[in-house]
């Protein structure tokens, strides 16, 4: 992510306007958050690389949703 855009992303996230991907894996059970992004199409363009990295860990299944929300730490939740 471009460090010059971080203040804009941080502001959008604080207002609940940032785009995030919520990625849930089963086998192992985990939820990963990818973001924040100011524009949905930027998230959609970057998401395949993130999903590819997670698929390399060979989960039994992987699902994702795109959400416009506010998100803080932790960005990974192991269940």
C-alpha positions as CSV (number, residue, x, y, z in Angstrom):
1,X,0.0,0.0,0.0
2,X,1.2,3.5,-0.8
3,X,2.3,5.1,2.5
4,X,1.2,8.6,1.2
5,X,-2.4,7.4,1.0
6,X,-2.4,6.0,4.6
7,X,-4.0,9.2,6.1
8,X,-6.9,9.0,3.6
9,X,-7.4,5.3,4.3
10,X,-7.2,5.8,8.0
11,X,-9.8,8.6,7.8
12,X,-12.1,6.5,5.6
13,X,-11.7,3.6,8.0
14,X,-12.5,5.8,11.1
15,X,-15.7,7.0,9.4
16,X,-16.7,3.5,8.4
17,X,-16.4,4.2,4.7
18,X,-13.3,2.0,4.0
19,X,-13.6,-1.2,1.9
20,X,-12.4,-4.4,3.5
21,X,-12.3,-8.0,2.5
22,X,-13.3,-10.5,5.2
23,X,-11.8,-13.9,4.3
24,X,-12.9,-16.9,6.2
25,X,-11.0,-20.2,6.0
26,X,-12.1,-23.6,7.3
27,X,-9.5,-26.3,8.1
28,X,-7.9,-24.3,9.8
29,X,-10.6,-22.0,11.2
30,X,-9.5,-18.4,10.8
31,X,-10.8,-15.0,9.7
32,X,-8.5,-12.6,7.9
33,X,-9.2,-8.9,7.1
34,X,-7.6,-7.3,4.1
35,X,-7.7,-3.5,3.9
36,X,-8.5,-0.7,4.3
37,X,-9.1,0.6,0.8
38,X,-10.8,3.9,-0.2
39,X,-12.2,2.5,-3.4
40,X,-13.9,-0.9,-3.9
41,X,-12.3,-1.5,-7.3
42,X,-8.8,-1.1,-5.8
43,X,-9.6,-3.8,-3.3
44,X,-11.0,-6.0,-6.0
45,X,-7.8,-5.5,-8.0
46,X,-5.5,-6.4,-5.1
47,X,-7.6,-9.2,-3.6
48,X,-6.6,-12.1,-5.9
49,X,-3.0,-11.9,-4.8
50,X,-4.1,-11.9,-1.1
51,X,-6.4,-14.9,-1.7
52,X,-3.6,-16.7,-3.6
53,X,-1.3,-16.3,-0.6
54,X,-3.9,-17.8,1.7
55,X,-4.7,-20.7,-0.7
56,X,-1.0,-21.6,-0.7
57,X,-1.6,-22.6,3.0
58,X,-4.1,-25.2,1.7
59,X,-7.2,-24.5,3.8
60,X,-10.1,-26.9,3.3
61,X,-12.3,-24.0,2.1
62,X,-12.0,-20.3,1.7
63,X,-14.8,-17.7,1.4
64,X,-14.7,-13.9,1.1
65,X,-17.0,-10.9,1.3
66,X,-16.3,-7.3,0.5
67,X,-17.6,-4.9,3.2
68,X,-17.7,-1.2,3.7
69,X,-17.0,-0.9,7.4
70,X,-14.7,0.3,10.2
71,X,-12.1,-2.2,11.3
72,X,-9.4,-2.3,13.9
73,X,-7.0,-4.8,15.2
74,X,-6.7,-7.8,15.2
75,X,-6.7,-8.3,11.5
76,X,-6.5,-12.1,12.0
77,X,-8.8,-14.1,14.2
78,X,-7.9,-17.7,14.8
79,X,-10.9,-19.9,15.9
